[in-house]
Amino acid sequence: MPKLKTNKSVKKRFKITGSGKVKKKKAYLRHLLSHKSSSRKSRLSKGLILKDVEAKHIKKLLPYG
């Protein structure tokens, strides 16, 4: 069988942890940061673990992840 192709856009946005969960960064932390509160920016800077239903679809696009 041929090798499976990894979806490169998914590879850049998501990371699979050691326990097999899927992690991603939150949005809205790239620009226009001056009017956002520091607590909001702190909350956005932390990663997010996806739910199992969403993670199942992401793992299909990362066959060797």
PDBQT receptor file of N, H, CA, C and O in Angstrom, charges set to zero:
ATOM      1  N   MET A   1       0.838  -1.196   0.000  1.00  0.00    +0.000 N 
ATOM      2  CA  MET A   1       0.000   0.000   0.000  1.00  0.00    +0.000 C 
ATOM      3  C   MET A   1       0.876   1.249   0.000  1.00  0.00    +0.000 C 
ATOM      4  O   MET A   1       1.954   1.245   0.595  1.00  0.00    +0.000 OA
ATOM      5  N   PRO A   2       0.428   2.318  -0.658  1.00  0.00    +0.000 N 
ATOM      6  CA  PRO A   2       1.216   3.553  -0.657  1.00  0.00    +0.000 C 
ATOM      7  C   PRO A   2       1.129   4.256   0.693  1.00  0.00    +0.000 C 
ATOM      8  O   PRO A   2       0.257   3.972   1.514  1.00  0.00    +0.000 OA
ATOM      9  N   LYS A   3       2.051   5.170   0.888  1.00  0.00    +0.000 N 
ATOM     10  H   LYS A   3       2.759   5.400   0.220  1.00  0.00    +0.000 HD
ATOM     11  CA  LYS A   3       2.038   5.959   2.118  1.00  0.00    +0.000 C 
ATOM     12  C   LYS A   3       0.812   6.869   2.128  1.00  0.00    +0.000 C 
ATOM     13  O   LYS A   3       0.328   7.292   1.078  1.00  0.00    +0.000 OA
ATOM     14  N   LEU A   4       0.320   7.160   3.322  1.00  0.00    +0.000 N 
ATOM     15  H   LEU A   4       0.712   6.816   4.175  1.00  0.00    +0.000 HD
ATOM     16  CA  LEU A   4      -0.790   8.098   3.467  1.00  0.00    +0.000 C 
ATOM     17  C   LEU A   4      -0.236   9.512   3.557  1.00  0.00    +0.000 C 
ATOM     18  O   LEU A   4       0.825   9.736   4.140  1.00  0.00    +0.000 OA
ATOM     19  N   LYS A   5      -0.959  10.464   2.978  1.00  0.00    +0.000 N 
ATOM     20  H   LYS A   5      -1.821  10.282   2.505  1.00  0.00    +0.000 HD
ATOM     21  CA  LYS A   5      -0.503  11.847   3.020  1.00  0.00    +0.000 C 
ATOM     22  C   LYS A   5      -1.053  12.548   4.255  1.00  0.00    +0.000 C 
ATOM     23  O   LYS A   5      -2.228  12.413   4.596  1.00  0.00    +0.000 OA
ATOM     24  N   THR A   6      -0.178  13.300   4.916  1.00  0.00    +0.000 N 
ATOM     25  H   THR A   6       0.776  13.409   4.639  1.00  0.00    +0.000 HD
ATOM     26  CA  THR A   6      -0.574  14.119   6.047  1.00  0.00    +0.000 C 
ATOM     27  C   THR A   6      -1.152  15.419   5.527  1.00  0.00    +0.000 C 
ATOM     28  O   THR A   6      -0.611  16.009   4.592  1.00  0.00    +0.000 OA
ATOM     29  N   ASN A   7      -2.249  15.874   6.123  1.00  0.00    +0.000 N 
ATOM     30  H   ASN A   7      -2.688  15.395   6.882  1.00  0.00    +0.000 HD
ATOM     31  CA  ASN A   7      -2.827  17.163   5.776  1.00  0.00    +0.000 C 
ATOM     32  C   ASN A   7      -1.969  18.241   6.438  1.00  0.00    +0.000 C 
ATOM     33  O   ASN A   7      -1.960  18.370   7.662  1.00  0.00    +0.000 OA
ATOM     34  N   LYS A   8      -1.248  19.014   5.621  1.00  0.00    +0.000 N 
ATOM     35  H   LYS A   8      -1.255  18.909   4.626  1.00  0.00    +0.000 HD
ATOM     36  CA  LYS A   8      -0.264  19.964   6.144  1.00  0.00    +0.000 C 
ATOM     37  C   LYS A   8      -0.904  21.110   6.928  1.00  0.00    +0.000 C 
ATOM     38  O   LYS A   8      -0.309  21.599   7.888  1.00  0.00    +0.000 OA
ATOM     39  N   SER A   9      -2.100  21.544   6.542  1.00  0.00    +0.000 N 
ATOM     40  H   SER A   9      -2.584  21.146   5.763  1.00  0.00    +0.000 HD
ATOM     41  CA  SER A   9      -2.736  22.632   7.276  1.00  0.00    +0.000 C 
ATOM     42  C   SER A   9      -3.131  22.174   8.679  1.00  0.00    +0.000 C 
ATOM     43  O   SER A   9      -3.060  22.952   9.631  1.00  0.00    +0.000 OA
ATOM     44  N   VAL A  10      -3.542  20.923   8.807  1.00  0.00    +0.000 N 
ATOM     45  H   VAL A  10      -3.598  20.291   8.034  1.00  0.00    +0.000 HD
ATOM     46  CA  VAL A  10      -3.897  20.375  10.120  1.00  0.00    +0.000 C 
ATOM     47  C   VAL A  10      -2.638  20.175  10.954  1.00  0.00    +0.000 C 
ATOM     48  O   VAL A  10      -2.643  20.404  12.164  1.00  0.00    +0.000 OA
ATOM     49  N   LYS A  11      -1.568  19.747  10.304  1.00  0.00    +0.000 N 
ATOM     50  H   LYS A  11      -1.564  19.561   9.322  1.00  0.00    +0.000 HD
ATOM     51  CA  LYS A  11      -0.302  19.523  11.003  1.00  0.00    +0.000 C 
ATOM     52  C   LYS A  11       0.210  20.804  11.657  1.00  0.00    +0.000 C 
ATOM     53  O   LYS A  11       0.796  20.763  12.738  1.00  0.00    +0.000 OA
ATOM     54  N   LYS A  12      -0.018  21.956  10.988  1.00  0.00    +0.000 N 
ATOM     55  H   LYS A  12      -0.495  21.989  10.109  1.00  0.00    +0.000 HD
ATOM     56  CA  LYS A  12       0.449  23.245  11.514  1.00  0.00    +0.000 C 
ATOM     57  C   LYS A  12      -0.418  23.733  12.670  1.00  0.00    +0.000 C 
ATOM     58  O   LYS A  12       0.066  24.476  13.525  1.00  0.00    +0.000 OA
ATOM     59  N   ARG A  13      -1.689  23.331  12.716  1.00  0.00    +0.000 N 
ATOM     60  H   ARG A  13      -2.082  22.728  12.022  1.00  0.00    +0.000 HD
ATOM     61  CA  ARG A  13      -2.622  23.887  13.695  1.00  0.00    +0.000 C 
ATOM     62  C   ARG A  13      -2.842  23.026  14.926  1.00  0.00    +0.000 C 
ATOM     63  O   ARG A  13      -3.246  23.540  15.969  1.00  0.00    +0.000 OA
ATOM     64  N   PHE A  14      -2.588  21.733  14.831  1.00  0.00    +0.000 N 
ATOM     65  H   PHE A  14      -2.260  21.315  13.984  1.00  0.00    +0.000 HD
ATOM     66  CA  PHE A  14      -2.902  20.821  15.924  1.00  0.00    +0.000 C 
ATOM     67  C   PHE A  14      -1.685  19.991  16.292  1.00  0.00    +0.000 C 
ATOM     68  O   PHE A  14      -0.795  19.767  15.472  1.00  0.00    +0.000 OA
ATOM     69  N   LYS A  15      -1.661  19.533  17.557  1.00  0.00    +0.000 N 
ATOM     70  H   LYS A  15      -2.384  19.715  18.224  1.00  0.00    +0.000 HD
ATOM     71  CA  LYS A  15      -0.575  18.694  18.037  1.00  0.00    +0.000 C 
ATOM     72  C   LYS A  15      -1.191  17.547  18.817  1.00  0.00    +0.000 C 
ATOM     73  O   LYS A  15      -2.133  17.748  19.584  1.00  0.00    +0.000 OA
ATOM     74  N   ILE A  16      -0.668  16.354  18.626  1.00  0.00    +0.000 N 
ATOM     75  H   ILE A  16       0.097  16.190  18.003  1.00  0.00    +0.000 HD
ATOM     76  CA  ILE A  16      -1.166  15.204  19.374  1.00  0.00    +0.000 C 
ATOM     77  C   ILE A  16      -0.261  15.003  20.582  1.00  0.00    +0.000 C 
ATOM     78  O   ILE A  16       0.957  14.898  20.442  1.00  0.00    +0.000 OA
ATOM     79  N   THR A  17      -0.859  14.949  21.767  1.00  0.00    +0.000 N 
ATOM     80  H   THR A  17      -1.849  15.035  21.881  1.00  0.00    +0.000 HD
ATOM     81  CA  THR A  17      -0.102  14.800  23.001  1.00  0.00    +0.000 C 
ATOM     82  C   THR A  17       0.346  13.353  23.171  1.00  0.00    +0.000 C 
ATOM     83  O   THR A  17      -0.031  12.478  22.391  1.00  0.00    +0.000 OA
ATOM     84  N   GLY A  18       1.136  13.118  24.178  1.00  0.00    +0.000 N 
ATOM     85  H   GLY A  18       1.442  13.829  24.812  1.00  0.00    +0.000 HD
ATOM     86  CA  GLY A  18       1.628  11.775  24.442  1.00  0.00    +0.000 C 
ATOM     87  C   GLY A  18       0.529  10.795  24.782  1.00  0.00    +0.000 C 
ATOM     88  O   GLY A  18       0.645   9.605  24.488  1.00  0.00    +0.000 OA
ATOM     89  N   SER A  19      -0.535  11.276  25.398  1.00  0.00    +0.000 N 
ATOM     90  H   SER A  19      -0.629  12.243  25.637  1.00  0.00    +0.000 HD
ATOM     91  CA  SER A  19      -1.648  10.394  25.759  1.00  0.00    +0.000 C 
ATOM     92  C   SER A  19      -2.659  10.235  24.624  1.00  0.00    +0.000 C 
ATOM     93  O   SER A  19      -3.658   9.533  24.778  1.00  0.00    +0.000 OA
ATOM     94  N   GLY A  20      -2.400  10.894  23.470  1.00  0.00    +0.000 N 
ATOM     95  H   GLY A  20      -1.589  11.464  23.345  1.00  0.00    +0.000 HD
ATOM     96  CA  GLY A  20      -3.274  10.735  22.313  1.00  0.00    +0.000 C 
ATOM     97  C   GLY A  20      -4.356  11.785  22.172  1.00  0.00    +0.000 C 
ATOM     98  O   GLY A  20      -5.194  11.690  21.276  1.00  0.00    +0.000 OA
ATOM     99  N   LYS A  21      -4.355  12.795  23.050  1.00  0.00    +0.000 N 
ATOM    100  H   LYS A  21      -3.674  12.872  23.778  1.00  0.00    +0.000 HD
ATOM    101  CA  LYS A  21      -5.337  13.866  22.928  1.00  0.00    +0.000 C 
ATOM    102  C   LYS A  21      -4.852  14.880  21.891  1.00  0.00    +0.000 C 
ATOM    103  O   LYS A  21      -3.664  14.939  21.577  1.00  0.00    +0.000 OA
ATOM    104  N   VAL A  22      -5.785  15.675  21.365  1.00  0.00    +0.000 N 
ATOM    105  H   VAL A  22      -6.751  15.627  21.621  1.00  0.00    +0.000 HD
ATOM    106  CA  VAL A  22      -5.435  16.668  20.357  1.00  0.00    +0.000 C 
ATOM    107  C   VAL A  22      -5.496  18.054  20.986  1.00  0.00    +0.000 C 
ATOM    108  O   VAL A  22      -6.486  18.423  21.618  1.00  0.00    +0.000 OA
ATOM    109  N   LYS A  23      -4.414  18.815  20.799  1.00  0.00    +0.000 N 
ATOM    110  H   LYS A  23      -3.610  18.515  20.286  1.00  0.00    +0.000 HD
ATOM    111  CA  LYS A  23      -4.272  20.128  21.396  1.00  0.00    +0.000 C 
ATOM    112  C   LYS A  23      -4.216  21.183  20.296  1.00  0.00    +0.000 C 
ATOM    113  O   LYS A  23      -3.677  20.931  19.218  1.00  0.00    +0.000 OA
ATOM    114  N   LYS A  24      -4.777  22.374  20.568  1.00  0.00    +0.000 N 
ATOM    115  H   LYS A  24      -5.215  22.579  21.444  1.00  0.00    +0.000 HD
ATOM    116  CA  LYS A  24      -4.708  23.476  19.616  1.00  0.00    +0.000 C 
ATOM    117  C   LYS A  24      -4.562  24.793  20.352  1.00  0.00    +0.000 C 
ATOM    118  O   LYS A  24      -4.825  24.880  21.551  1.00  0.00    +0.000 OA
ATOM    119  N   LYS A  25      -4.140  25.821  19.622  1.00  0.00    +0.000 N 
ATOM    120  H   LYS A  25      -3.927  25.750  18.648  1.00  0.00    +0.000 HD
ATOM    121  CA  LYS A  25      -4.063  27.158  20.196  1.00  0.00    +0.000 C 
ATOM    122  C   LYS A  25      -5.377  27.880  19.951  1.00  0.00    +0.000 C 
ATOM    123  O   LYS A  25      -6.081  27.596  18.982  1.00  0.00    +0.000 OA
ATOM    124  N   LYS A  26      -5.699  28.805  20.825  1.00  0.00    +0.000 N 
ATOM    125  H   LYS A  26      -5.127  29.036  21.612  1.00  0.00    +0.000 HD
ATOM    126  CA  LYS A  26      -6.921  29.587  20.668  1.00  0.00    +0.000 C 
ATOM    127  C   LYS A  26      -6.690  30.749  19.714  1.00  0.00    +0.000 C 
ATOM    128  O   LYS A  26      -5.554  31.182  19.519  1.00  0.00    +0.000 OA
ATOM    129  N   ALA A  27      -7.760  31.251  19.123  1.00  0.00    +0.000 N 
ATOM    130  H   ALA A  27      -8.683  30.899  19.281  1.00  0.00    +0.000 HD
ATOM    131  CA  ALA A  27      -7.699  32.345  18.162  1.00  0.00    +0.000 C 
ATOM    132  C   ALA A  27      -7.747  33.696  18.888  1.00  0.00    +0.000 C 
ATOM    133  O   ALA A  27      -7.885  33.747  20.110  1.00  0.00    +0.000 OA
ATOM    134  N   TYR A  28      -7.633  34.783  18.126  1.00  0.00    +0.000 N 
ATOM    135  H   TYR A  28      -7.520  34.742  17.133  1.00  0.00    +0.000 HD
ATOM    136  CA  TYR A  28      -7.767  36.169  18.583  1.00  0.00    +0.000 C 
ATOM    137  C   TYR A  28      -6.594  36.640  19.434  1.00  0.00    +0.000 C 
ATOM    138  O   TYR A  28      -6.785  37.438  20.351  1.00  0.00    +0.000 OA
ATOM    139  N   LEU A  29      -5.392  36.164  19.150  1.00  0.00    +0.000 N 
ATOM    140  H   LEU A  29      -5.238  35.516  18.405  1.00  0.00    +0.000 HD
ATOM    141  CA  LEU A  29      -4.233  36.616  19.914  1.00  0.00    +0.000 C 
ATOM    142  C   LEU A  29      -3.117  37.064  18.975  1.00  0.00    +0.000 C 
ATOM    143  O   LEU A  29      -1.949  37.053  19.364  1.00  0.00    +0.000 OA
ATOM    144  N   ARG A  30      -3.452  37.460  17.744  1.00  0.00    +0.000 N 
ATOM    145  H   ARG A  30      -4.401  37.470  17.428  1.00  0.00    +0.000 HD
ATOM    146  CA  ARG A  30      -2.445  37.841  16.760  1.00  0.00    +0.000 C 
ATOM    147  C   ARG A  30      -2.240  39.353  16.677  1.00  0.00    +0.000 C 
ATOM    148  O   ARG A  30      -1.101  39.815  16.621  1.00  0.00    +0.000 OA
ATOM    149  N   HIS A  31      -3.316  40.124  16.669  1.00  0.00    +0.000 N 
ATOM    150  H   HIS A  31      -4.242  39.748  16.715  1.00  0.00    +0.000 HD
ATOM    151  CA  HIS A  31      -3.182  41.572  16.538  1.00  0.00    +0.000 C 
ATOM    152  C   HIS A  31      -4.357  42.235  17.241  1.00  0.00    +0.000 C 
ATOM    153  O   HIS A  31      -5.265  41.559  17.723  1.00  0.00    +0.000 OA
ATOM    154  N   LEU A  32      -4.334  43.553  17.296  1.00  0.00    +0.000 N 
ATOM    155  H   LEU A  32      -3.597  44.103  16.905  1.00  0.00    +0.000 HD
ATOM    156  CA  LEU A  32      -5.344  44.352  18.023  1.00  0.00    +0.000 C 
ATOM    157  C   LEU A  32      -5.401  43.939  19.495  1.00  0.00    +0.000 C 
ATOM    158  O   LEU A  32      -6.480  43.730  20.049  1.00  0.00    +0.000 OA
ATOM    159  N   LEU A  33      -4.238  43.825  20.113  1.00  0.00    +0.000 N 
ATOM    160  H   LEU A  33      -3.361  43.995  19.663  1.00  0.00    +0.000 HD
ATOM    161  CA  LEU A  33      -4.166  43.333  21.485  1.00  0.00    +0.000 C 
ATOM    162  C   LEU A  33      -4.258  44.448  22.523  1.00  0.00    +0.000 C 
ATOM    163  O   LEU A  33      -4.463  44.175  23.706  1.00  0.00    +0.000 OA
ATOM    164  N   SER A  34      -4.108  45.703  22.091  1.00  0.00    +0.000 N 
ATOM    165  H   SER A  34      -3.942  45.925  21.130  1.00  0.00    +0.000 HD
ATOM    166  CA  SER A  34      -4.030  46.792  23.067  1.00  0.00    +0.000 C 
ATOM    167  C   SER A  34      -5.337  47.000  23.819  1.00  0.00    +0.000 C 
ATOM    168  O   SER A  34      -5.309  47.405  24.982  1.00  0.00    +0.000 OA
ATOM    169  N   HIS A  35      -6.477  46.738  23.196  1.00  0.00    +0.000 N 
ATOM    170  H   HIS A  35      -6.500  46.409  22.252  1.00  0.00    +0.000 HD
ATOM    171  CA  HIS A  35      -7.744  46.972  23.889  1.00  0.00    +0.000 C 
ATOM    172  C   HIS A  35      -8.259  45.737  24.618  1.00  0.00    +0.000 C 
ATOM    173  O   HIS A  35      -9.278  45.810  25.305  1.00  0.00    +0.000 OA
ATOM    174  N   LYS A  36      -7.577  44.608  24.480  1.00  0.00    +0.000 N 
ATOM    175  H   LYS A  36      -6.750  44.548  23.922  1.00  0.00    +0.000 HD
ATOM    176  CA  LYS A  36      -8.008  43.396  25.175  1.00  0.00    +0.000 C 
ATOM    177  C   LYS A  36      -7.394  43.378  26.565  1.00  0.00    +0.000 C 
ATOM    178  O   LYS A  36      -6.242  43.773  26.742  1.00  0.00    +0.000 OA
ATOM    179  N   SER A  37      -8.150  42.925  27.544  1.00  0.00    +0.000 N 
ATOM    180  H   SER A  37      -9.086  42.604  27.400  1.00  0.00    +0.000 HD
ATOM    181  CA  SER A  37      -7.653  42.908  28.913  1.00  0.00    +0.000 C 
ATOM    182  C   SER A  37      -6.565  41.850  29.065  1.00  0.00    +0.000 C 
ATOM    183  O   SER A  37      -6.503  40.892  28.295  1.00  0.00    +0.000 OA
ATOM    184  N   SER A  38      -5.719  42.034  30.056  1.00  0.00    +0.000 N 
ATOM    185  H   SER A  38      -5.769  42.813  30.681  1.00  0.00    +0.000 HD
ATOM    186  CA  SER A  38      -4.620  41.091  30.264  1.00  0.00    +0.000 C 
ATOM    187  C   SER A  38      -5.148  39.726  30.681  1.00  0.00    +0.000 C 
ATOM    188  O   SER A  38      -4.536  38.707  30.361  1.00  0.00    +0.000 OA
ATOM    189  N   SER A  39      -6.273  39.687  31.392  1.00  0.00    +0.000 N 
ATOM    190  H   SER A  39      -6.770  40.514  31.652  1.00  0.00    +0.000 HD
ATOM    191  CA  SER A  39      -6.837  38.397  31.780  1.00  0.00    +0.000 C 
ATOM    192  C   SER A  39      -7.371  37.649  30.562  1.00  0.00    +0.000 C 
ATOM    193  O   SER A  39      -7.268  36.425  30.475  1.00  0.00    +0.000 OA
ATOM    194  N   ARG A  40      -7.937  38.398  29.632  1.00  0.00    +0.000 N 
ATOM    195  H   ARG A  40      -8.021  39.392  29.704  1.00  0.00    +0.000 HD
ATOM    196  CA  ARG A  40      -8.430  37.781  28.397  1.00  0.00    +0.000 C 
ATOM    197  C   ARG A  40      -7.273  37.247  27.560  1.00  0.00    +0.000 C 
ATOM    198  O   ARG A  40      -7.357  36.150  27.008  1.00  0.00    +0.000 OA
ATOM    199  N   LYS A  41      -6.188  38.023  27.464  1.00  0.00    +0.000 N 
ATOM    200  H   LYS A  41      -6.119  38.914  27.913  1.00  0.00    +0.000 HD
ATOM    201  CA  LYS A  41      -5.021  37.587  26.701  1.00  0.00    +0.000 C 
ATOM    202  C   LYS A  41      -4.371  36.374  27.349  1.00  0.00    +0.000 C 
ATOM    203  O   LYS A  41      -3.883  35.479  26.659  1.00  0.00    +0.000 OA
ATOM    204  N   SER A  42      -4.365  36.348  28.655  1.00  0.00    +0.000 N 
ATOM    205  H   SER A  42      -4.761  37.075  29.216  1.00  0.00    +0.000 HD
ATOM    206  CA  SER A  42      -3.810  35.200  29.373  1.00  0.00    +0.000 C 
ATOM    207  C   SER A  42      -4.641  33.953  29.118  1.00  0.00    +0.000 C 
ATOM    208  O   SER A  42      -4.100  32.866  28.916  1.00  0.00    +0.000 OA
ATOM    209  N   ARG A  43      -5.948  34.114  29.128  1.00  0.00    +0.000 N 
ATOM    210  H   ARG A  43      -6.387  34.997  29.292  1.00  0.00    +0.000 HD
ATOM    211  CA  ARG A  43      -6.854  32.995  28.870  1.00  0.00    +0.000 C 
ATOM    212  C   ARG A  43      -6.689  32.472  27.443  1.00  0.00    +0.000 C 
ATOM    213  O   ARG A  43      -6.750  31.264  27.214  1.00  0.00    +0.000 OA
ATOM    214  N   LEU A  44      -6.483  33.366  26.494  1.00  0.00    +0.000 N 
ATOM    215  H   LEU A  44      -6.433  34.347  26.680  1.00  0.00    +0.000 HD
ATOM    216  CA  LEU A  44      -6.324  32.978  25.104  1.00  0.00    +0.000 C 
ATOM    217  C   LEU A  44      -4.976  32.308  24.834  1.00  0.00    +0.000 C 
ATOM    218  O   LEU A  44      -4.859  31.494  23.918  1.00  0.00    +0.000 OA
ATOM    219  N   SER A  45      -3.971  32.646  25.623  1.00  0.00    +0.000 N 
ATOM    220  H   SER A  45      -4.067  33.307  26.367  1.00  0.00    +0.000 HD
ATOM    221  CA  SER A  45      -2.635  32.110  25.361  1.00  0.00    +0.000 C 
ATOM    222  C   SER A  45      -2.514  30.639  25.742  1.00  0.00    +0.000 C 
ATOM    223  O   SER A  45      -1.631  29.939  25.248  1.00  0.00    +0.000 OA
ATOM    224  N   LYS A  46      -3.381  30.179  26.604  1.00  0.00    +0.000 N 
ATOM    225  H   LYS A  46      -4.098  30.749  27.007  1.00  0.00    +0.000 HD
ATOM    226  CA  LYS A  46      -3.336  28.771  27.009  1.00  0.00    +0.000 C 
ATOM    227  C   LYS A  46      -3.934  27.897  25.908  1.00  0.00    +0.000 C 
ATOM    228  O   LYS A  46      -4.852  28.311  25.200  1.00  0.00    +0.000 OA
ATOM    229  N   GLY A  47      -3.414  26.717  25.780  1.00  0.00    +0.000 N 
ATOM    230  H   GLY A  47      -2.668  26.381  26.355  1.00  0.00    +0.000 HD
ATOM    231  CA  GLY A  47      -3.906  25.795  24.753  1.00  0.00    +0.000 C 
ATOM    232  C   GLY A  47      -5.276  25.251  25.104  1.00  0.00    +0.000 C 
ATOM    233  O   GLY A  47      -5.835  25.553  26.159  1.00  0.00    +0.000 OA
ATOM    234  N   LEU A  48      -5.801  24.447  24.204  1.00  0.00    +0.000 N 
ATOM    235  H   LEU A  48      -5.347  24.202  23.347  1.00  0.00    +0.000 HD
ATOM    236  CA  LEU A  48      -7.136  23.886  24.392  1.00  0.00    +0.000 C 
ATOM    237  C   LEU A  48      -7.109  22.431  23.936  1.00  0.00    +0.000 C 
ATOM    238  O   LEU A  48      -6.604  22.128  22.855  1.00  0.00    +0.000 OA
ATOM    239  N   ILE A  49      -7.648  21.534  24.749  1.00  0.00    +0.000 N 
ATOM    240  H   ILE A  49      -8.058  21.780  25.627  1.00  0.00    +0.000 HD
ATOM    241  CA  ILE A  49      -7.751  20.122  24.385  1.00  0.00    +0.000 C 
ATOM    242  C   ILE A  49      -9.102  19.914  23.697  1.00  0.00    +0.000 C 
ATOM    243  O   ILE A  49     -10.141  20.297  24.236  1.00  0.00    +0.000 OA
ATOM    244  N   LEU A  50      -9.086  19.316  22.523  1.00  0.00    +0.000 N 
ATOM    245  H   LEU A  50      -8.242  19.006  22.086  1.00  0.00    +0.000 HD
ATOM    246  CA  LEU A  50     -10.330  19.084  21.789  1.00  0.00    +0.000 C 
ATOM    247  C   LEU A  50     -11.126  17.935  22.393  1.00  0.00    +0.000 C 
ATOM    248  O   LEU A  50     -10.572  17.045  23.039  1.00  0.00    +0.000 OA
ATOM    249  N   LYS A  51     -12.436  17.974  22.170  1.00  0.00    +0.000 N 
ATOM    250  H   LYS A  51     -12.886  18.697  21.646  1.00  0.00    +0.000 HD
ATOM    251  CA  LYS A  51     -13.293  16.877  22.596  1.00  0.00    +0.000 C 
ATOM    252  C   LYS A  51     -13.041  15.667  21.712  1.00  0.00    +0.000 C 
ATOM    253  O   LYS A  51     -12.525  15.801  20.603  1.00  0.00    +0.000 OA
ATOM    254  N   ASP A  52     -13.403  14.491  22.197  1.00  0.00    +0.000 N 
ATOM    255  H   ASP A  52     -13.822  14.382  23.098  1.00  0.00    +0.000 HD
ATOM    256  CA  ASP A  52     -13.121  13.250  21.486  1.00  0.00    +0.000 C 
ATOM    257  C   ASP A  52     -13.752  13.212  20.096  1.00  0.00    +0.000 C 
ATOM    258  O   ASP A  52     -13.154  12.680  19.160  1.00  0.00    +0.000 OA
ATOM    259  N   VAL A  53     -14.946  13.767  19.954  1.00  0.00    +0.000 N 
ATOM    260  H   VAL A  53     -15.432  14.199  20.714  1.00  0.00    +0.000 HD
ATOM    261  CA  VAL A  53     -15.644  13.744  18.667  1.00  0.00    +0.000 C 
ATOM    262  C   VAL A  53     -14.870  14.559  17.635  1.00  0.00    +0.000 C 
ATOM    263  O   VAL A  53     -14.705  14.133  16.492  1.00  0.00    +0.000 OA
ATOM    264  N   GLU A  54     -14.395  15.742  18.049  1.00  0.00    +0.000 N 
ATOM    265  H   GLU A  54     -14.530  16.089  18.977  1.00  0.00    +0.000 HD
ATOM    266  CA  GLU A  54     -13.629  16.589  17.141  1.00  0.00    +0.000 C 
ATOM    267  C   GLU A  54     -12.256  15.989  16.879  1.00  0.00    +0.000 C 
ATOM    268  O   GLU A  54     -11.756  16.045  15.755  1.00  0.00    +0.000 OA
ATOM    269  N   ALA A  55     -11.646  15.418  17.906  1.00  0.00    +0.000 N 
ATOM    270  H   ALA A  55     -12.052  15.373  18.819  1.00  0.00    +0.000 HD
ATOM    271  CA  ALA A  55     -10.297  14.870  17.785  1.00  0.00    +0.000 C 
ATOM    272  C   ALA A  55     -10.266  13.691  16.814  1.00  0.00    +0.000 C 
ATOM    273  O   ALA A  55      -9.262  13.471  16.137  1.00  0.00    +0.000 OA
ATOM    274  N   LYS A  56     -11.344  12.945  16.745  1.00  0.00    +0.000 N 
ATOM    275  H   LYS A  56     -12.160  13.124  17.295  1.00  0.00    +0.000 HD
ATOM    276  CA  LYS A  56     -11.403  11.788  15.854  1.00  0.00    +0.000 C 
ATOM    277  C   LYS A  56     -11.217  12.219  14.398  1.00  0.00    +0.000 C 
ATOM    278  O   LYS A  56     -10.535  11.540  13.630  1.00  0.00    +0.000 OA
ATOM    279  N   HIS A  57     -11.819  13.338  14.022  1.00  0.00    +0.000 N 
ATOM    280  H   HIS A  57     -12.373  13.890  14.646  1.00  0.00    +0.000 HD
ATOM    281  CA  HIS A  57     -11.701  13.834  12.651  1.00  0.00    +0.000 C 
ATOM    282  C   HIS A  57     -10.285  14.354  12.380  1.00  0.00    +0.000 C 
ATOM    283  O   HIS A  57      -9.753  14.172  11.284  1.00  0.00    +0.000 OA
ATOM    284  N   ILE A  58      -9.685  14.994  13.370  1.00  0.00    +0.000 N 
ATOM    285  H   ILE A  58     -10.117  15.141  14.259  1.00  0.00    +0.000 HD
ATOM    286  CA  ILE A  58      -8.342  15.546  13.198  1.00  0.00    +0.000 C 
ATOM    287  C   ILE A  58      -7.332  14.404  13.056  1.00  0.00    +0.000 C 
ATOM    288  O   ILE A  58      -6.410  14.491  12.246  1.00  0.00    +0.000 OA
ATOM    289  N   LYS A  59      -7.497  13.354  13.826  1.00  0.00    +0.000 N 
ATOM    290  H   LYS A  59      -8.246  13.283  14.484  1.00  0.00    +0.000 HD
ATOM    291  CA  LYS A  59      -6.549  12.234  13.791  1.00  0.00    +0.000 C 
ATOM    292  C   LYS A  59      -6.565  11.526  12.447  1.00  0.00    +0.000 C 
ATOM    293  O   LYS A  59      -5.551  10.960  12.041  1.00  0.00    +0.000 OA
ATOM    294  N   LYS A  60      -7.694  11.544  11.750  1.00  0.00    +0.000 N 
ATOM    295  H   LYS A  60      -8.518  12.003  12.080  1.00  0.00    +0.000 HD
ATOM    296  CA  LYS A  60      -7.749  10.946  10.417  1.00  0.00    +0.000 C 
ATOM    297  C   LYS A  60      -6.858  11.702   9.435  1.00  0.00    +0.000 C 
ATOM    298  O   LYS A  60      -6.304  11.114   8.506  1.00  0.00    +0.000 OA
ATOM    299  N   LEU A  61      -6.727  12.999   9.648  1.00  0.00    +0.000 N 
ATOM    300  H   LEU A  61      -7.177  13.477  10.402  1.00  0.00    +0.000 HD
ATOM    301  CA  LEU A  61      -5.910  13.836   8.756  1.00  0.00    +0.000 C 
ATOM    302  C   LEU A  61      -4.433  13.826   9.142  1.00  0.00    +0.000 C 
ATOM    303  O   LEU A  61      -3.592  14.325   8.395  1.00  0.00    +0.000 OA
ATOM    304  N   LEU A  62      -4.118  13.261  10.303  1.00  0.00    +0.000 N 
ATOM    305  H   LEU A  62      -4.801  12.855  10.910  1.00  0.00    +0.000 HD
ATOM    306  CA  LEU A  62      -2.732  13.122  10.751  1.00  0.00    +0.000 C 
ATOM    307  C   LEU A  62      -2.421  11.643  10.949  1.00  0.00    +0.000 C 
ATOM    308  O   LEU A  62      -2.355  11.186  12.090  1.00  0.00    +0.000 OA
ATOM    309  N   PRO A  63      -2.231  10.887   9.884  1.00  0.00    +0.000 N 
ATOM    310  CA  PRO A  63      -2.109   9.439  10.022  1.00  0.00    +0.000 C 
ATOM    311  C   PRO A  63      -0.869   8.991  10.800  1.00  0.00    +0.000 C 
ATOM    312  O   PRO A  63      -0.878   7.910  11.387  1.00  0.00    +0.000 OA
ATOM    313  N   TYR A  64       0.190   9.792  10.816  1.00  0.00    +0.000 N 
ATOM    314  H   TYR A  64       0.197  10.670  10.338  1.00  0.00    +0.000 HD
ATOM    315  CA  TYR A  64       1.420   9.389  11.503  1.00  0.00    +0.000 C 
ATOM    316  C   TYR A  64       1.674  10.256  12.720  1.00  0.00    +0.000 C 
ATOM    317  O   TYR A  64       2.806  10.324  13.198  1.00  0.00    +0.000 OA
ATOM    318  N   GLY A  65       0.645  10.923  13.235  1.00  0.00    +0.000 N 
ATOM    319  H   GLY A  65      -0.275  10.868  12.846  1.00  0.00    +0.000 HD
ATOM    320  CA  GLY A  65       0.819  11.874  14.337  1.00  0.00    +0.000 C 
ATOM    321  C   GLY A  65       0.804  11.254  15.692  1.00  0.00    +0.000 C 
ATOM    322  O   GLY A  65       0.941  11.956  16.694  1.00  0.00    +0.000 OA
TER     323      GLY A  65
